[in-house]
Amino acid sequence: MAQHFFNSSGEWIAFRRHASDKYLFSKDGDWIGWFPWGNNIAASESGQYLGEVIQNRLLKRYSAPYLRYPGYPGYPGYPGYPGYPGYAGYFRIPPGYTDIGVEQ
């Protein structure tokens, strides 16, 4: 079952195919990143810090943590249709974080 991620306003912005999937996709199905370190931190396709999952939100720290270069994961393939999760409601952003741009 797909795991959906939202911004602080409750809008759906990204998903992964299941909870242990290492690939991250936009709501349009475009590959936007992956989880190379086995935790809640996502990297872009090029290995740069993208953001972090906090509960069901995808947020970005103002000051990205230092992380080793993750390498390249390989192409993730077609993600399929993730369904529509609806609206998640408002979420208070923790200090030091911001929403990532939907276009990212």
LUMBALUM-76093 format. One line per field, with one value per residue (C-alpha): residue in three letters; x, y, z; residue number from 1. Coordinates in nm, 4 decimals, m for minus. Last residue first. Layout:
resn <- c(ALA; ...) .
u <- c(X; ...) .
v <- c(Y; ...) .
w <- c(Z; ...) .
resi <- c(NUM; ...) .
end
This chain:
resn <- c(GLN; GLU; VAL; GLY; ILE; ASP; THR; TYR; GLY; PRO; PRO; ILE; ARG; PHE; TYR; GLY; ALA; TYR; GLY; PRO; TYR; GLY; PRO; TYR; GLY; PRO; TYR; GLY; PRO; TYR; GLY; PRO; TYR; GLY; PRO; TYR; ARG; LEU; TYR; PRO; ALA; SER; TYR; ARG; LYS; LEU; LEU; ARG; ASN; GLN; ILE; VAL; GLU; GLY; LEU; TYR; GLN; GLY; SER; GLU; SER; ALA; ALA; ILE; ASN; ASN; GLY; TRP; PRO; PHE; TRP; GLY; ILE; TRP; ASP; GLY; ASP; LYS; SER; PHE; LEU; TYR; LYS; ASP; SER; ALA; HIS; ARG; ARG; PHE; ALA; ILE; TRP; GLU; GLY; SER; SER; ASN; PHE; PHE; HIS; GLN; ALA; MET) .
u <- c(1.0750; 0.7711; 0.5794; 0.8450; 0.9666; 0.7865; 1.0009; 1.1953; 1.4065; 1.1238; 0.8637; 0.5958; 0.2442; 0.0360; m0.2951; m0.5223; m0.4410; m0.6440; m0.7292; m0.5175; m0.5681; m0.4462; m0.0810; m0.1087; 0.1993; 0.5545; 0.7237; 1.0856; 1.3163; 1.6294; 1.9477; 2.0303; 2.3231; 2.5780; 2.4732; 2.7354; 2.7805; 2.5385; 2.5888; 2.2545; 2.0671; 2.0243; 1.6794; 1.5496; 1.3068; 0.9653; 0.7779; 0.4830; 0.3278; 0.4954; 0.8074; 0.9621; 1.2746; 1.3936; 1.5901; 1.9562; 2.1680; 2.2446; 2.1826; 1.8404; 1.7462; 1.8001; 1.5367; 1.5900; 1.3484; 1.5971; 1.7653; 2.0408; 1.9494; 1.5865; 1.5058; 1.4343; 1.2113; 1.0912; 0.7906; 0.4577; 0.2441; 0.2150; 0.5920; 0.7859; 1.0222; 1.2190; 1.3515; 1.0328; 0.9955; 0.6647; 0.5122; 0.5009; 0.6440; 0.4529; 0.4723; 0.2932; m0.0526; m0.1764; m0.2249; m0.1060; 0.2170; 0.3097; 0.1917; 0.3404; 0.1599; 0.2673; 0.1349; 0.0000) .
v <- c(1.9898; 2.1600; 2.1095; 2.3171; 2.1689; 2.2948; 2.4454; 2.3193; 2.4731; 2.4838; 2.2097; 2.2841; 2.2797; 2.0430; 2.1360; 1.8654; 1.5506; 1.6124; 1.3264; 1.0144; 0.9683; 0.6363; 0.5527; 0.4576; 0.2745; 0.3535; 0.2941; 0.1934; 0.2923; 0.3660; 0.2878; 0.3944; 0.6262; 0.6888; 0.7967; 1.0654; 1.0915; 1.3099; 1.6477; 1.7760; 2.0369; 2.3747; 2.5132; 2.1603; 2.0385; 1.8820; 1.5816; 1.5191; 1.1854; 1.1717; 1.3756; 1.2586; 1.4504; 1.6627; 1.6776; 1.6489; 1.6083; 1.2654; 1.3485; 1.1784; 1.3915; 1.2602; 1.1725; 1.1455; 0.9213; 0.6388; 0.3686; 0.5969; 0.5952; 0.7128; 0.8207; 1.1195; 1.2953; 1.0148; 1.1484; 0.9772; 1.2912; 1.2954; 1.3264; 1.0051; 0.8800; 0.5549; 0.3419; 0.1391; 0.0032; 0.1793; 0.0989; 0.2592; 0.5915; 0.9138; 1.2887; 1.6254; 1.5706; 1.8993; 1.9120; 2.2695; 2.1448; 1.9508; 1.5929; 1.2476; 0.9331; 0.5731; 0.3416; 0.0000) .
w <- c(m0.6240; m0.7775; m0.4534; m0.2812; 0.0431; 0.3484; 0.6226; 0.9224; 1.2013; 1.4560; 1.3954; 1.1337; 1.2777; 1.0657; 0.8993; 0.7626; 0.5651; 0.2482; 0.0138; m0.0252; m0.3993; m0.5317; m0.5866; m0.9558; m1.0762; m0.9699; m1.3075; m1.2710; m0.9868; m1.1940; m1.0079; m0.6550; m0.7222; m0.4494; m0.1023; m0.0433; 0.3328; 0.5212; 0.6833; 0.8083; 0.6051; 0.7742; 0.7105; 0.7437; 0.4786; 0.5332; 0.3951; 0.6255; 0.7304; 1.0724; 1.0064; 0.6795; 0.5949; 0.3048; m0.0181; 0.0846; m0.2289; m0.3804; m0.7481; m0.7497; m0.4491; m0.0988; 0.1592; 0.5347; 0.7299; 0.7854; 0.5794; 0.4538; 0.0860; 0.1096; m0.2466; m0.4640; m0.7158; m0.9447; m1.1336; m1.0559; m1.0700; m0.6888; m0.6847; m0.6260; m0.3554; m0.3888; m0.1006; m0.0637; 0.2930; 0.3658; 0.0259; m0.3198; m0.2076; m0.2135; m0.2703; m0.2473; m0.0922; 0.0516; 0.4294; 0.4761; 0.6362; 0.3224; 0.2654; 0.2196; 0.1036; 0.1715; m0.0977; 0.0000) .
resi <- c(104; 103; 102; 101; 100; 99; 98; 97; 96; 95; 94; 93; 92; 91; 90; 89; 88; 87; 86; 85; 84; 83; 82; 81; 80; 79; 78; 77; 76; 75; 74; 73; 72; 71; 70; 69; 68; 67; 66; 65; 64; 63; 62; 61; 60; 59; 58; 57; 56; 55; 54; 53; 52; 51; 50; 49; 48; 47; 46; 45; 44; 43; 42; 41; 40; 39; 38; 37; 36; 35; 34; 33; 32; 31; 30; 29; 28; 27; 26; 25; 24; 23; 22; 21; 20; 19; 18; 17; 16; 15; 14; 13; 12; 11; 10; 9; 8; 7; 6; 5; 4; 3; 2; 1) .
end
